[in-house]
Amino acid sequence: MGAQRTVYMDHSATTYVRKEVVEAMAPYHAENFGNPSSIYRIARESRRAIDSARAEVAKALGADPDEIYFTSGGSESDNWAIKGVAFANRKKGNHIITSAIEHHAVLHTCEYLEKEGFTVTYLPVDQYGLVSPADLEKAITDKTILISVMYANNEIGTIEPIAELGAIARMHKVPFHTDAVQAIGNIPIDVKAQNIDLLSLSAHKFYGPKGVGALYVRKGMKIDNLIHGGGQERRHRAGTENIAGIVGLGKAIALATADIEGHNRRIRALRDRLLTGILKTIPHARLNGHPEKRLPGNINVSFEFVEGESILLWLDDEGICASTGSACTSGSLEPSHVLLATGLPVEISHGSLRLTLGSVNTDADVDFVLEVLPKVVSRLREMSPLYKGGKEGGCNVQ
Amino acid sequence: MYSEKVMEHFRNPRNVGEIENADGIGEVGNPVCGDIMNIYLKIEKNVITDAKFKTFGCGAAIASSSMATELVKGKTLEEAWEVSNKAVAEALEGLPPIKMHCSVLAEEGIHKAINDYRKKQGLEPWVEKNPHSHEHDEGTCQQ
């Protein structure tokens, strides 16, 4: 209401589309709109644009272009990787290993497969959200046909030891999938060196358009199709290609991976200043996730005695866009499964706030949040029956 | 997602605080579920002369506390007992379905505070006409 400015700190939810990406996409709406499956000139131009985007994605991952398949986004890529490998290898076994903190696109797909007769091991995580390679190794049986562990967590930003997990999977000859939706542009990825067999990505997390993503499938993998129909994507993913989207994805991934170090340095500096400021000015606040092994723009903090949605509503009034792991915004009554998996008490999980910084953020944004947030938390604490002026431990009043 | 009225009461909640030596106190909710409401009533000659609240919860929980305390002020205990969760939600120009339990919590908080007063007076507590099994009738968050 009447916000003077907008401070966008929800880059893990989605990003704006970079100007260069919008420009690259522009010709593929009204001019070069041809169906790449057709034979005439404008169609050939569409085909060429898709091939060139495919090469960009391959380059960003250290893969071959014919190992890249375009999809409608991260959720489709996750569904395809997991269902596709599970169903194709059903005769070999029915055991899948994943982690307790995956995105719902992975978790709900695994739950669906459990109904279809598969068994799933959900690896626990430590207090920082890290999966243990030793736990993975112990969980593998001769029936294990797929391991899926996310590259970096979307809520708490924890970066998993993917290369190590991949090496274990490779040693046991089990296909290894990683949901890298949050990692692209933040972490250098090399699918060959990191023993990754399948990788999901989504353009709108790295300044590309929504509704387009990709799945990397290492050559020789046994995987069923998810979308049946025409012969697009070398007969593996039917549906007329989203040409403009694919072009946007190609451009965005090239830009996002051109200077990961430089991007990280700038974002991390802003993030660290914001985090330090929050922890210094707001008592009874704690950082969720790993102190170092975390995405450069991610802050996830819990404020005791207050509830996350209330914080978000006040921040929104001031023009600050953020998110929370509280139940009250998710349409369910359970707080974030990720925070709970790290062992954070339920009542404290309700008071979590996620701020994810990205390209648009400036020092002035950090100053503004540091000016507003302490006031918001203190105002809510004043009306909280759990808050006794910080004299008591607080949450376990009942 | 919220009506203007909800946002107005969230931004400027009425009656925040505690009443010292309150005549009736109602504590409802559960921090595990993400909402706790404490209602404090000052009662003189069977009339609620002041009502205050302290709430840990979402926007709807805070707005419901604010509206419920407004609605019962100046009412006799009999009248205040009749202030239903629906009345609270209607006065707030509606709540999203998933947030209706916040208005239920407010009704329960008022009832509990009234009965706290009655017990202190040596009176029989009133019985809930439409008992809510617990304030969270969906999901797994139970008392």
Interface residues (C-beta under 8 A of the other chain):
Chain A: M1 F305 V306 E307 E309 S310 L313 D317 S326 A327 C328 T329 G331 S332 L333 E334 P335 V346 E347 H350 E382 M383 S384 P385 L386 Y387 C395 N396 V397 Q398
Chain B: Y2 M7 F10 R11 P13 V16 G17 E27 N30 P31 V32 C33 G34 D35 I36 M37 N38 F53 K54 T55 F56 G57 C58 G59 A60 A61 I62 I98 K99 H136 E138 G139 T140 C141
